Amino acid sequence: MSGIYIHIPFCRKACHYCNFHFSTQVQHIDDFVEALLQEIKLQKGYLTSPVETIYFGGGTPSLLSEQHLNKIIAALHKQFTIVPEVEFTLEANPDDISELKTQLWKSVGINRLSIGIQSFQNEALAWMNRAHNTQQSIQAIEFAKAAGMHNISADLIYGTPHLTDEALLKDIELLNYYEIPHISCYALTVEEKTALHHLIQEKKIENVDAEKQARHFDLLVAELNSKGYEHYEISNFSLPGHRSKHNSNYWKGIPYLGLGPSAHSFNVHSRQWNVSNNHLYIQSIQEGNIPFELEALATATRFNEYMMISLRLLEGVDMSELATRFGEAYTAHTQMVLTPLLTEGKLVKTQKGFAIAKNARFLADGIASDFFIV
């Protein structure tokens, strides 16, 4: 099986923390969609197996009109074999969600909605420069559920200066009240070249507090676990049967095609990514060329990525799978690094291998880097 990711590079407003590729010049969206349709044709041979997940990300995919969606979906079905039970996710901002739109999305085949709530606290939303408010988030959830779209994922951002422990717990209570089956929780990170980074450098706003973020992470894990959510990946929680299939396939190393500016594609042996510039992307596609860079993945690179991803997952590293993929030398290297980490209590043994200890999950990426081969 395989997946398709489509990057919609437009937003009405720039969030202070965001370093994803996007443009606020939404008047060019028609030109972009025409280029995207052409890229779909040009990339029809990239995937060699049926598509079981489609994910519209961004940017803000909920800016797409009904006509845009119908054209894109028709083109995908024409060029790729898509399984009948495809998981079809659309990211949406609360301020874009209406009763009419949720009904439209369901009618065109979208069966999973990822809502960028980030917080139910208006002060935190204003600090992030989000375009919506608390009431719009609540209405968005109610509109989606009324339309019969119950497979909903909600994003939360924790560790912002104005978000108290009590407010974070209230956010979780609201999501639990609405029976949201999937929740993605991200620590606020300060990326270079973002408005947030600039404002902090200029000392116009308060910097993030690492100790507070660690405390918020522990609160999230404890509270969501108590409500029946499975902590299946460092940033992701789900009720039984509601893991994100699309993202899970990323983490399992299943091939995927990325379409649109800045989108990445992966076919096990190489990775490629499109140019992060809307004008250059559209111009190149109009000339019949896909503007991408290509990286052939050396064995060491694939091993490092496998360790990074596996140690973020509940199941951890499968030693049998590792040996099959990478051979004796990489298995011996792993065993050598593993021993002291087990002694320190950062890792624990599992039936198939090992995983991050519960009290060390917030440090997962750093622990994974101990295994890296450079």
C-alpha positions as CSV (number, residue, x, y, z in Angstrom):
1,M,0.0,0.0,0.0
2,S,1.0,3.7,-0.3
3,G,-0.2,7.2,0.5
4,I,-0.5,10.6,-1.1
5,Y,0.1,13.9,0.7
6,I,-1.1,17.2,-1.0
7,H,0.3,20.5,0.3
8,I,-2.0,23.4,-0.1
9,P,0.3,26.4,0.4
10,F,-2.1,29.2,1.3
11,C,-3.3,30.7,4.6
12,R,-5.4,33.8,5.3
13,K,-3.1,34.8,8.2
14,A,0.4,33.9,9.3
15,C,0.7,32.3,12.7
16,H,3.7,33.5,14.7
17,Y,5.2,30.1,15.3
18,C,4.7,28.5,11.8
19,N,7.7,27.6,9.6
20,F,5.8,25.5,7.1
21,H,5.7,26.8,3.5
22,F,2.7,29.0,2.8
23,S,1.6,32.2,1.2
24,T,-1.2,34.7,2.2
25,Q,-1.6,35.7,-1.4
26,V,-4.7,33.5,-1.8
27,Q,-5.7,35.2,-5.1
28,H,-3.2,32.8,-6.8
29,I,-5.0,29.6,-5.6
30,D,-6.6,28.9,-9.0
31,D,-3.2,29.0,-10.8
32,F,-1.9,26.7,-8.1
33,V,-4.7,24.1,-8.5
34,E,-4.2,24.0,-12.2
35,A,-0.4,23.3,-11.7
36,L,-1.3,20.7,-9.1
37,L,-3.5,18.9,-11.5
38,Q,-0.7,18.8,-14.0
39,E,1.8,17.5,-11.4
40,I,-0.6,14.7,-10.6
41,K,-0.4,13.6,-14.2
42,L,3.4,13.9,-14.3
43,Q,3.8,11.8,-11.1
44,K,1.3,9.1,-12.0
45,G,4.1,6.5,-12.2
46,Y,5.8,7.3,-8.8
47,L,3.7,4.9,-6.7
48,T,3.6,1.2,-7.6
49,S,0.9,0.0,-5.2
50,P,-2.7,1.0,-4.4
51,V,-3.3,4.2,-2.4
52,E,-4.9,3.7,1.1
53,T,-4.4,7.2,2.5
54,I,-4.8,10.7,1.1
55,Y,-4.0,13.7,3.2
56,F,-4.6,17.3,2.4
57,G,-2.2,19.4,4.5
58,G,-0.8,22.9,4.5
59,G,-1.1,25.7,4.8
60,T,-4.9,25.7,5.0
61,P,-6.6,23.1,2.8
62,S,-10.0,24.2,4.0
63,L,-9.6,27.3,1.8
64,L,-10.2,25.1,-1.3
65,S,-13.5,25.6,-3.0
66,E,-15.9,22.8,-4.0
67,Q,-14.7,23.1,-7.6
68,H,-11.1,22.8,-6.5
69,L,-11.7,19.7,-4.5
70,N,-13.7,18.0,-7.2
71,K,-11.0,18.6,-9.8
72,I,-8.2,17.4,-7.5
73,I,-10.1,14.3,-6.4
74,A,-11.1,13.4,-9.9
75,A,-7.5,13.7,-11.1
76,L,-6.3,11.5,-8.2
77,H,-8.8,8.7,-9.1
78,K,-7.9,9.0,-12.8
79,Q,-4.1,8.6,-12.3
80,F,-3.9,6.3,-9.2
81,T,-5.5,3.1,-7.9
82,I,-7.3,4.2,-4.7
83,V,-8.7,1.5,-2.4
84,P,-12.5,1.9,-1.6
85,E,-11.8,2.2,2.2
86,V,-9.2,5.0,1.7
87,E,-8.6,7.1,4.8
88,F,-9.1,10.7,3.4
89,T,-8.0,13.5,5.7
90,L,-8.4,17.2,5.3
91,E,-6.8,19.7,7.6
92,A,-9.1,22.6,8.5
93,N,-9.0,25.8,10.5
94,P,-12.0,26.3,12.8
95,D,-12.9,29.7,11.2
96,D,-13.3,27.9,7.8
97,I,-15.7,25.2,9.1
98,S,-19.4,25.7,8.5
99,E,-22.4,23.4,8.4
100,L,-22.4,23.6,4.6
101,K,-18.7,23.0,4.2
102,T,-18.7,19.9,6.4
103,Q,-21.5,18.5,4.4
104,L,-19.6,19.3,1.2
105,W,-16.4,17.6,2.4
106,K,-18.3,14.5,3.3
107,S,-20.0,14.4,0.0
108,V,-16.7,14.4,-2.0
109,G,-15.3,11.5,0.1
110,I,-13.4,13.2,2.9
111,N,-13.9,10.9,5.9
112,R,-11.4,12.3,8.5
113,L,-11.1,15.9,9.6
114,S,-8.0,17.3,11.3
115,I,-9.0,20.6,13.1
116,G,-6.3,23.1,14.0
117,I,-7.8,24.1,17.3
118,Q,-4.4,24.6,19.1
119,S,-6.1,25.9,22.2
120,F,-9.6,26.7,23.6
121,Q,-8.1,29.7,25.4
122,N,-8.6,33.1,23.6
123,E,-5.5,34.6,25.2
124,A,-3.3,31.8,23.9
125,L,-4.8,32.0,20.5
126,A,-4.2,35.7,20.3
127,W,-0.6,35.2,21.4
128,M,-0.1,32.7,18.5
129,N,-1.8,35.1,16.1
130,R,-4.4,32.5,15.2
131,A,-7.3,33.6,13.0
132,H,-10.0,31.9,15.1
133,N,-11.4,32.1,18.6
134,T,-12.7,29.7,21.2
135,Q,-16.3,29.8,20.1
136,Q,-15.4,29.1,16.5
137,S,-13.5,25.9,17.6
138,I,-16.5,24.7,19.5
139,Q,-18.8,25.4,16.6
140,A,-16.4,23.7,14.2
141,I,-16.6,20.5,16.2
142,E,-20.4,20.6,16.4
143,F,-20.7,21.3,12.7
144,A,-18.5,18.3,11.8
145,K,-20.3,15.9,14.1
146,A,-23.7,17.1,12.9
147,A,-22.6,16.3,9.4
148,G,-21.7,12.8,10.4
149,M,-18.0,13.3,10.4
150,H,-17.1,11.6,13.6
151,N,-13.5,10.7,12.7
152,I,-11.9,13.9,14.0
153,S,-8.4,14.8,15.0
154,A,-7.7,17.9,17.0
155,D,-4.4,19.7,17.3
156,L,-3.3,21.2,20.6
157,I,-0.2,23.3,21.3
158,Y,1.2,23.3,24.8
159,G,3.9,25.2,26.6
160,T,2.9,28.7,25.5
161,P,3.6,31.5,28.0
162,H,-0.1,32.2,28.6
163,L,-1.3,28.6,28.9
164,T,-1.7,27.6,32.5
165,D,-1.8,24.0,33.7
166,E,-5.5,24.5,34.6
167,A,-6.3,25.9,31.1
168,L,-4.5,22.9,29.5
169,L,-6.6,20.5,31.6
170,K,-9.8,22.4,30.5
171,D,-8.8,22.0,26.9
172,I,-8.5,18.2,27.4
173,E,-11.9,18.1,29.2
174,L,-13.6,19.8,26.2
175,L,-12.1,17.4,23.7
176,N,-13.1,14.5,25.9
177,Y,-16.6,16.0,26.3
178,Y,-17.0,16.1,22.5
179,E,-15.6,12.5,22.2
180,I,-12.8,13.6,19.8
181,P,-11.1,10.2,19.0
182,H,-7.7,11.5,18.0
183,I,-5.6,14.3,19.6
184,S,-2.2,15.6,18.4
185,C,-0.3,17.5,21.0
186,Y,2.8,19.6,20.1
187,A,5.2,21.5,22.3
188,L,5.6,25.1,21.0
189,T,8.9,25.3,19.3
190,V,10.7,28.5,18.3
191,E,11.8,28.0,14.7
192,E,14.3,30.4,13.2
193,K,13.0,32.9,10.6
194,T,9.5,32.9,12.1
195,A,7.7,35.9,13.5
196,L,7.8,34.2,17.0
197,H,11.6,33.9,16.8
198,H,12.0,37.5,15.8
199,L,9.6,38.8,18.5
200,I,11.5,36.8,21.2
201,Q,14.9,38.1,19.9
202,E,13.6,41.6,20.1
203,K,12.4,40.8,23.7
204,K,8.8,41.9,22.7
205,I,7.3,38.7,24.0
206,E,8.3,36.1,26.5
207,N,10.3,33.0,25.5
208,V,9.1,29.5,26.0
209,D,9.8,27.7,29.3
210,A,11.3,24.2,28.8
211,E,10.4,23.1,32.3
212,K,6.8,24.2,31.8
213,Q,6.6,22.3,28.5
214,A,7.9,19.1,30.2
215,R,5.3,19.6,32.9
216,H,2.5,20.1,30.3
217,F,3.7,17.0,28.5
218,D,3.4,14.9,31.7
219,L,-0.1,16.4,32.4
220,L,-1.3,15.6,28.9
221,V,0.0,12.0,29.1
222,A,-1.5,11.3,32.5
223,E,-4.9,13.0,31.8
224,L,-5.4,11.5,28.3
225,N,-4.4,8.0,29.5
226,S,-6.9,8.2,32.3
227,K,-9.6,9.0,29.7
228,G,-8.8,5.9,27.6
229,Y,-6.5,7.4,25.0
230,E,-3.6,5.4,23.8
231,H,-0.3,7.3,23.6
232,Y,0.8,5.6,20.4
233,E,3.3,8.2,19.3
234,I,5.2,10.9,21.2
235,S,2.8,13.6,20.0
236,N,-0.3,11.6,19.2
237,F,-3.1,10.0,21.3
238,S,-6.1,8.1,20.1
239,L,-9.1,6.2,21.3
240,P,-9.0,2.5,20.3
241,G,-9.2,2.0,16.5
242,H,-8.5,5.7,15.7
243,R,-4.8,6.0,15.1
244,S,-3.9,8.1,12.1
245,K,-3.4,5.5,9.3
246,H,-1.6,8.1,7.1
247,N,0.9,9.2,9.7
248,S,1.4,5.6,11.0
249,N,2.3,4.6,7.5
250,Y,4.9,7.3,7.4
251,W,6.4,5.9,10.6
252,K,6.4,2.4,9.2
253,G,8.4,3.4,6.1
254,I,5.6,2.9,3.6
255,P,6.0,4.8,0.3
256,Y,4.2,8.0,-0.2
257,L,3.9,10.7,-2.9
258,G,4.0,14.4,-2.0
259,L,2.3,16.9,-4.3
260,G,2.5,20.7,-4.2
261,P,5.2,23.2,-3.2
262,S,7.6,21.9,-0.5
263,A,5.9,18.4,-0.4
264,H,8.2,15.4,0.2
265,S,8.0,12.0,-1.4
266,F,9.5,8.7,-0.3
267,N,9.9,5.4,-2.1
268,V,12.2,3.5,0.4
269,H,15.4,4.1,-1.6
270,S,15.2,7.8,-2.1
271,R,13.5,11.0,-0.9
272,Q,12.6,14.0,-2.9
273,W,11.1,17.3,-2.1
274,N,9.5,20.0,-4.3
275,V,10.7,23.6,-4.3
276,S,9.3,25.8,-1.5
277,N,8.2,28.6,-3.8
278,N,4.7,28.9,-5.2
279,H,5.7,31.0,-8.3
280,L,8.6,28.7,-9.2
281,Y,6.5,25.6,-8.7
282,I,3.7,26.9,-10.9
283,Q,6.1,28.1,-13.6
284,S,8.1,24.9,-13.7
285,I,4.9,22.7,-13.8
286,Q,3.6,24.8,-16.7
287,E,6.8,24.0,-18.6
288,G,6.3,20.3,-18.0
289,N,8.9,19.9,-15.3
290,I,8.6,18.9,-11.6
291,P,10.9,21.2,-9.6
292,F,12.3,18.8,-7.0
293,E,15.6,17.8,-5.3
294,L,16.5,14.2,-4.8
295,E,18.4,12.4,-2.1
296,A,19.4,8.8,-2.5
297,L,19.2,7.3,1.0
298,A,22.4,5.6,2.2
299,T,21.9,2.6,4.6
300,A,23.2,4.7,7.6
301,T,20.6,7.4,6.8
302,R,17.8,4.8,6.6
303,F,19.0,3.3,9.9
304,N,19.1,6.6,11.7
305,E,15.6,7.5,10.4
306,Y,14.3,4.1,11.5
307,M,15.6,4.6,15.0
308,M,14.3,8.1,15.3
309,I,10.8,7.1,14.2
310,S,10.6,3.8,16.0
311,L,11.6,5.3,19.4
312,R,8.7,7.8,19.1
313,L,6.2,4.9,18.8
314,L,4.5,3.0,21.5
315,E,5.8,-0.3,20.1
316,G,9.4,0.9,19.9
317,V,12.1,-1.0,18.0
318,D,11.6,-4.5,16.7
319,M,15.0,-6.2,16.7
320,S,14.0,-8.8,14.2
321,E,12.8,-6.2,11.8
322,L,16.0,-4.2,12.4
323,A,18.2,-7.2,11.6
324,T,16.2,-8.0,8.4
325,R,16.4,-4.4,7.2
326,F,20.0,-3.6,8.1
327,G,22.0,-6.7,8.8
328,E,24.4,-8.0,11.5
329,A,26.7,-4.9,11.8
330,Y,23.8,-2.6,12.5
331,T,22.3,-5.1,15.0
332,A,25.6,-5.3,16.9
333,H,25.9,-1.5,17.0
334,T,22.3,-1.2,18.3
335,Q,23.0,-3.8,21.1
336,M,26.1,-1.9,22.1
337,V,24.3,1.4,22.5
338,L,21.3,-0.2,24.0
339,T,22.9,-1.8,27.1
340,P,23.8,1.4,29.1
341,L,20.5,3.0,28.2
342,L,18.6,0.1,29.6
343,T,20.7,0.3,32.8
344,E,20.0,4.1,33.1
345,G,16.2,3.3,32.8
346,K,15.8,5.4,29.6
347,L,14.8,2.4,27.6
348,V,12.8,-0.7,28.5
349,K,12.7,-4.2,27.0
350,T,9.6,-5.3,25.1
351,Q,8.6,-8.6,23.7
352,K,10.1,-7.8,20.3
353,G,12.9,-5.4,21.3
354,F,12.9,-2.2,23.2
355,A,11.1,1.1,23.7
356,I,11.4,4.5,25.4
357,A,10.6,4.3,29.1
358,K,7.5,6.2,30.1
359,N,9.4,8.7,32.2
360,A,11.8,9.5,29.3
361,R,9.3,10.0,26.4
362,F,9.8,13.7,26.4
363,L,13.5,13.1,25.6
364,A,12.8,10.5,22.9
365,D,14.5,12.4,20.0
366,G,17.7,12.9,22.1
367,I,17.8,9.3,23.1
368,A,17.3,8.1,19.5
369,S,20.3,10.2,18.4
370,D,22.6,8.1,20.6
371,F,22.0,5.3,18.1
372,F,22.8,7.4,15.1
373,I,25.7,6.4,12.7
374,V,27.4,9.4,11.2
